[in-house]
């Protein structure tokens, strides 16, 4: 069980590192596209991009959008 937990922890760490790397890439792109923007503006643009990424407006999963939390039946 310890090996499974260690493997899961390693996968989570990797996912978080990849997210940070991707966030850095988007931030760099935003700085190139908006060279006169200040740090607060870049941060606001990054947050807006994270909330409504083109092509993933309803999330990254396949399927139809549903309300969350789902109502209990």
Secondary structure, 3 states (H helix, E strand, C coil): CHHHHHHHHHHHHHHHHHHHHHHHHHHHHHHHHCCCCCHHHHHHHHHHHHHCCCCCCCCCCCCCCCCCCCCCC
